[in-house]
Amino acid sequence: MPNVEVNLRDSAEALVVGLARSGDRDAFAELVRRRQSWIRSLMRRACGESALADDLAQQVFLQAWRSIGQLRDPGGFGGWLRRLAINTWLQHLRRQGVRPEVDLSFEPEAGPSIDTGTAIDLDRALASLAPPVRFCIVLSYQEGMTHEEIAQEVALPLGTVKSHIRRGTERLRQQLSDYREADGKREIP
């Protein structure tokens, strides 16, 4: 069989995942390159700390490398990786003694044209929320997951997820109320 060189950067993700599943380190490195920004952003919004987010993202990718052979559908890589990230975050919370049922936090949809100052204010507001609430909000607004999907992924009752998102959103609205008053066109939730 001839040795075929594959340009990983231009290849479809399902092909790269298939190669990584067979143990190809270069293919896995390409998957990390493609997805690291997304996972780091998810972890940063979940925890509010860049250094911790980097550590958690590294744990996610380490777990992904160890278990990618178990991934049945290469086309489902993104959802599978998100589940690994959620589990990594929940494990971190458990190690810190935080119970996911505890109520508090939020994360609104930032939108595509958020400026740096607004992003900093949003991150500060998110950081003021309890980790379980913040994570439900991040999964809802940043990841676009439904309440049902969040409840299933984080193993919380649906009512708790809804409560976290409702209360967290209200708290964020209060903390970011200056944006509403200053700019009638642009509202943060």
N, C-alpha and C positions, 0 to 999 in steps of 0.2 A: 504494500500500500504506500503510495507516495506521501511524503511529508507536506502537508498543506499549511501554509502560514495564514493566519487569520488576523485581519486588522480589527482589533478589539474595540477601538474607539468608534468605529463606524458600524459596528455590528449591532443587530437587534439585541435588546436586553435578554430575551428568552434564550438566544444562542449563547450569550456570555454566561448566563446562569447555568445552562447545561454544561458548558466547559468547566465552570467552577465546581459543579456537583461532581464532576469526574476527578477533581483534585487539582485542576489547573490554577496555580497560584497567580499567574498573570491575569487570568480571567477574573478571579476574585478581587484582585487589586483594582481592576477596572470597575467592578461593581461598587467598591468602596469609593473610588473617585467620583462616580456618578451620584451616589446616594449620601455621602458623608455630610454635605451641607444641610440637607433636609433633616437627617437624624440629629446632627448637632443643634439645629434650630429647635427641633422638637424637645430635646433634652434641656436646652437653655431656657426655653419658655416654661418647661415643667419645674425646673429647680431654681431658676433665677440667678445662677452662678456659672460664669463661663468656664472656669477651671473644672468644676464638678461636671458640667455638661460634657466637656471633652473626655473626662474619665468614663462617664456613663456611655458615651458614644463608642468609645474604644471597647468597652465591655460588650456592647451590642454587636459590634463587628467581630469580636473574638468568638462570641457565642454563635454568630452566623457562620463563621468559618468552621467551627466544630460540628455544626449540625446541618450544614447546607445539603449534605447527602440525603437527608431525610425529607427535603422539600420535594413534594410529588409533582407539582405543576410549576414549571419555570416561569410561566406567565403570571403567576401569583406571587412573585418575589416581593413586590412592594408591600402588599398586605402582610405577608409573612414577616418581613423585616420590621414593619410597624408593630406587629404583635410581640416580637422579640424586644423592641424598645419599650413597649408598655410593661412587659414582664420585668425588664431590667429596672425600670423606675419603681415598680411596686416592690421589688426585692430591696431596693435601696431604702424605700420608706420603712419597710419592716425592720431592716437592720437599725434604722434610726429610732425605732419604737413608735412610729406614727401609724395609726390605724386608718385605713382608707375611708372608713365610715364617718370619721370626724368631719364636721361641717365647716365650710368657710369660703372658698376662693372663686376666681374668674379669669377669662381671657377673651377679649372681643376680636372680631375680624378686623385686622389692621388695614386691609385694603392694599392695592398695588402701589399707591403713590404716597405712602406715609413718609414723612421727613424724619431726619435723625433725632431731632428734639422730641417729636411726638413719640417715636419708638422708645426713647429713653424713659419718657414719662409713663408710657404703657408698661414697660418692663418693671419700673418701680412699683406701679400699682399692682401688677400681677404678683410681684414678690411679697406684697403685704398680705396676700391671701394664704390660707393654709394649703399645704401641698396637695391633699386629695381634691380640694375644690379647684385649685389652679389647674390640676391635671385634667379634670373633667372639662373645664372651659377650653383648655388648649386643644384637647381632642375634638371638641365640638366646633370651635371657631377656626382653628388653624388647620386641623386635619379634615374637617367637614364630616365627621362621623355623626350618626344619629344617636339620640339618647339610648335607644335599644342596643346599638352596636357598642357604645361605651359601657353600658351595664354588663354586657356579655364579656367584653374584653377585660374589664377591671374587676369583675366578679362582685359588683355592687348591685343592690336592689335598684330597679328602675326608678322608683320614687326618690331614692337617695341621690341618684345622678341628676334627676330633674331639679331637686332641691339645691344641690351644689351649683348647678348652672344658673338657676334663677337668682339665688342669693348672691352668688359671685358676680353675676352680671350687674345686679343692682349696686353692689358695693363699688364696682369699677365705674359705673355711671356717676356715682357720687364723687369718687376721687378724681374723675376726669371731667367734671362738670364745667370747668373753665373752657374747655374746647367747644362745648355747645354754645356757651354765651358769647365767645369770641368770634365764632364763625358759624353763621346760620346755614351755610351750604354744606359744611362737612361736619358730620356727627360721628363720634365714637360711641358705639351702641346707643 
